[in-house]
Amino acid sequence: MELGLKNKVAVVGASSKGLGRAIAHGLAEEGATVVVCARNAEPLEVTAAEIRKNTSSEVMSIPADVSNPHDVENLIQASIERFGGIDILVNNAGGPRAGRFDDLDVTDYQDAVNLNLMSTINLTRAVVPSMRARGGGRIINLTSVSVKQPVEGLMLSNMARTGVIGFAKTLATELAPENILINNVCPGIIFTDRIQQLATIRAEEAGITFDEAIENMTQNIPLGRIGNPQEFANLVVFLASERASYITGTTIQVDGGMIKGLL
């Protein structure tokens, strides 16, 4: 299937590793020009160099903290100056700290909102004018299955990421007449640094080994295993493509069947 991504310009948040890295690589494999960003310049450029080596696509790396509005402005401005505009935005940021209600203070909540909700809003506001000028675009927000079923011990993620869903659903309706399509993709248990961190915390809390904690995580997954980043990236790449031209305002989980809800 030809996805129609050749020479499209994509900005992918938090793309030095994990899900963001897999998405950036997947878009580049389909011929998109990719802007990768993350806070740390050195691993970011390593990722950019790897994508350049493995694909024929142009890749630009820009160090940026997506929770910082000034960095967001510089990121989008530099991307537009270099490539003339932006067709695809993948909103992605690291997860907020794990914790229950009694573990958290007001600053923790504010930080989570800035990291996951405000970064999405600020990046979206920055790219929409360019997408309008180019006759449309795709915005894909990475959230979590916690928006479908709250995850125990992840109070901040459960709270902030749900806000992203409300923002995206509302904006998808507003921007649909301009051919700007907005969707959310929710990773379940995908083998990333974040999942390894959570497994370590749960192992310490339960007095079990890391491997036992990982095994426990798979018990409620009908496919019986943890997913890999490329499996997740495949859906994001499709939603960014011309073939997904009648999909907007949706929230789709990639979780091996873990979430049991009907919606």
Sequence and secondary structure as in RCSB ss.txt:
>XXXX:A:sequence
MELGLKNKVAVVGASSKGLGRAIAHGLAEEGATVVVCARNAEPLEVTAAEIRKNTSSEVMSIPADVSNPHDVENL
IQASIERFGGIDILVNNAGGPRAGRFDDLDVTDYQDAVNLNLMSTINLTRAVVPSMRARGGGRIINLTSVSVKQP
VEGLMLSNMARTGVIGFAKTLATELAPENILINNVCPGIIFTDRIQQLATIRAEEAGITFDEAIENMTQNIPLGR
IGNPQEFANLVVFLASERASYITGTTIQVDGGMIKGLL
>XXXX:A:secstr
   S TT EEEESS SSHHHHHHHHHHHHTT EEEEEES HHHHHHHHHHHHHHSSS EEEEE  TTSHHHHHHH
HHHHHHHHS  SEEEE       B GGG  HHHHHHHIIIIIIHHHHHHHHHHHHHHHTT EEEEEE  GGGTS 
 TTBHHHHHHHHHHHHHHHHHHHHHGGGTEEEEEEEE SB SHHHHHHHHHHHHHHT  HHHHHHHHTTT TT S
 B HHHHHHHHHHHTSGGGTT  S EEEESTT      
